[in-house]
Amino acid sequence: MFKSFPNVSRVVGAFTVQANNIMQIDKVIDYFINKMGIVFYSHRVNYPMSLSAQVLPPVLKKQIVERLEQMKTKVLNYPLVQEHKLLETVTLQQIQDNINFLEAKCMYDTHWADCVEFNRRLDKTRGQDFLSVNPEFTPYV
């Protein structure tokens, strides 16, 4: 599949996109490709629905989409992407897939409270605070 990449098993990084990490997706793309020199590949959490990125408040989803749109231009300047045309195609498709996923469905009204509750319970068992990782969530909690 990636015949232009030697040792493909060592150059693909998988990122599981979900509500708690999607705010950093642009940084992950940059880190994978530009810093680690590996292919960015993502898949999205659909179950449990409370962890899907589609539960985020519309304002936050809009911010993420804007960042991803900017990444479409930014990644074109990465040396690894410039060196491998296939990587450009794959990366741009991965970015667009995440945009499409965010825009396909809004589950904020039906599942955001479940997401918050899930994280609060998890935080209690770990002595953590999910809002310290995602301070953007604070106005919606």
C-alpha positions as CSV (number, residue, x, y, z in Angstrom):
1,M,0.0,0.0,0.0
2,F,2.7,2.5,1.0
3,K,5.4,1.1,-1.3
4,S,7.2,4.4,-1.3
5,F,7.7,4.1,2.5
6,P,10.3,1.5,3.7
7,N,9.4,-0.5,6.7
8,V,5.8,0.6,6.7
9,S,4.9,-1.2,9.9
10,R,7.1,1.3,11.7
11,V,5.9,4.5,10.1
12,V,2.2,4.5,10.6
13,G,0.8,6.1,13.8
14,A,-2.8,5.5,14.7
15,F,-4.7,8.1,16.6
16,T,-8.1,7.2,18.1
17,V,-10.1,10.4,17.9
18,Q,-12.6,10.9,20.8
19,A,-14.1,13.8,22.8
20,N,-11.2,14.0,25.2
21,N,-8.4,14.4,22.7
22,I,-9.8,15.9,19.6
23,M,-9.0,19.4,20.8
24,Q,-5.3,18.5,20.3
25,I,-5.7,16.8,16.8
26,D,-3.8,19.5,15.0
27,K,-0.9,19.1,17.4
28,V,-1.0,15.3,17.0
29,I,-0.9,15.5,13.2
30,D,2.1,17.9,13.4
31,Y,3.9,15.7,15.9
32,F,3.4,12.5,14.0
33,I,4.4,13.8,10.6
34,N,6.7,16.7,11.3
35,K,8.4,15.5,14.5
36,M,8.3,11.7,14.4
37,G,8.4,11.3,10.6
38,I,5.5,8.8,10.6
39,V,2.2,8.6,8.8
40,F,-0.9,10.1,10.6
41,Y,-3.8,7.7,10.5
42,S,-6.9,8.1,12.6
43,H,-10.1,6.4,13.5
44,R,-13.0,7.7,15.4
45,V,-14.8,6.5,18.5
46,N,-18.5,5.8,17.9
47,Y,-19.2,3.7,21.1
48,P,-19.8,4.5,23.8
49,M,-21.5,7.5,22.3
50,S,-20.6,9.6,25.3
51,L,-16.9,9.5,24.1
52,S,-17.6,10.4,20.5
53,A,-16.2,13.7,19.4
54,Q,-19.7,14.4,18.0
55,V,-20.9,15.1,21.6
56,L,-18.8,18.3,21.8
57,P,-20.5,21.7,21.9
58,P,-21.0,23.2,18.4
59,V,-18.7,26.1,19.2
60,L,-15.8,23.7,20.1
61,K,-16.5,21.6,17.0
62,K,-16.3,24.7,14.9
63,Q,-12.9,25.6,16.4
64,I,-11.6,22.1,15.7
65,V,-12.8,22.2,12.1
66,E,-11.1,25.6,11.6
67,R,-7.8,24.1,13.0
68,L,-8.1,21.1,10.7
69,E,-8.8,23.3,7.7
70,Q,-5.6,25.2,8.5
71,M,-3.7,21.9,8.8
72,K,-4.6,21.1,5.2
73,T,-2.3,23.9,4.1
74,K,0.3,23.5,6.8
75,V,1.0,19.8,6.1
76,L,1.8,20.6,2.5
77,N,5.0,22.3,3.7
78,Y,6.2,19.4,5.8
79,P,9.3,17.9,4.3
80,L,8.0,14.3,4.6
81,V,4.8,15.2,2.8
82,Q,6.7,17.0,0.1
83,E,8.9,14.0,-0.4
84,H,6.0,11.5,-0.7
85,K,3.0,12.5,-2.8
86,L,1.0,9.6,-1.4
87,L,1.5,10.9,2.1
88,E,-0.1,14.2,1.0
89,T,-3.1,12.3,-0.3
90,V,-3.5,10.1,2.8
91,T,-3.0,13.0,5.3
92,L,-5.5,15.3,3.5
93,Q,-8.0,12.5,3.4
94,Q,-7.5,11.8,7.1
95,I,-8.1,15.5,7.9
96,Q,-11.2,15.7,5.8
97,D,-12.5,12.4,7.3
98,N,-12.3,14.0,10.8
99,I,-14.0,17.2,9.6
100,N,-16.8,15.2,7.9
101,F,-17.3,13.1,11.1
102,L,-17.6,16.2,13.3
103,E,-20.0,17.9,10.9
104,A,-22.1,14.8,10.2
105,K,-24.0,14.7,13.5
106,C,-24.5,16.8,16.6
107,M,-25.0,14.7,19.8
108,Y,-24.4,17.6,22.2
109,D,-27.9,17.8,23.4
110,T,-28.3,14.0,23.9
111,H,-24.8,12.9,25.1
112,W,-22.7,15.8,26.3
113,A,-23.9,15.3,29.9
114,D,-23.0,11.6,29.7
115,C,-19.5,12.6,28.5
116,V,-19.1,15.0,31.5
117,E,-20.4,12.4,33.9
118,F,-18.2,9.6,32.5
119,N,-15.1,11.9,32.9
120,R,-16.0,13.0,36.4
121,R,-16.4,9.4,37.6
122,L,-13.1,8.4,35.9
123,D,-11.4,11.4,37.5
124,K,-12.7,10.4,40.9
125,T,-11.1,7.0,40.6
126,R,-7.8,8.4,39.4
127,G,-7.6,11.6,41.4
128,Q,-7.6,13.7,38.2
129,D,-9.5,16.5,36.6
130,F,-10.4,16.3,32.9
131,L,-11.0,20.0,32.8
132,S,-7.3,20.6,33.5
133,V,-6.5,18.7,30.2
134,N,-9.4,20.3,28.3
135,P,-9.9,23.8,29.8
136,E,-12.0,24.6,26.7
137,F,-14.7,22.4,28.2
138,T,-15.1,24.5,31.3
139,P,-17.9,26.9,30.1
140,Y,-20.0,23.9,29.1
141,V,-19.7,21.9,32.3
